[in-house]
C-alpha cells in the first residue's frame, strides 16, 4: 500500500469510530435506542454469569460436586444474591459472596 492509501484507511477508520461514538449524543433516536440496549446488555451479562456460576457450583473436576464444598458455594451465592438485591451493586455483591464463601471455608477448616 502506498502512503496515501494508508492515510485514507487510517482517516476512514478514525472518522468511522468517532461517528459511532458521537452519534448517540447528536441524534435523539439513537440515544433512546442506546438506553434500551444498555438495559438489555445488563440482563445478558447476568445470563452469562449464571451459566458460569451454575457450572462452578455443580461440577468439580468434571464430576458432580457433592459434599461440604457445595454448601459453602451455595451460601456464598445466597449472600451475593441478597447483597445485590439490597444494594443493586454487582461488584460489591460479587465480593461479598466470594468473601463469605472464603470465610465459611476457613471456618469449616476445608
Residue pairs with C-beta under 8 A, 6 or more apart in sequence:
1 9
23 30
24 30
24 31
24 33
24 34
25 31
53 77
56 73
57 65
57 70
57 73
57 74
57 77
58 64
58 65
58 70
59 65
60 69
65 73
68 108
68 110
69 105
69 110
72 101
72 104
72 105
72 108
72 110
73 101
75 100
75 101
75 104
76 97
76 98
76 100
76 101
76 104
77 97
79 96
79 97
79 100
79 101
80 93
80 94
80 96
80 97
80 98
80 100
81 93
81 97
83 89
83 92
83 93
83 96
83 97
84 90
84 93
87 93
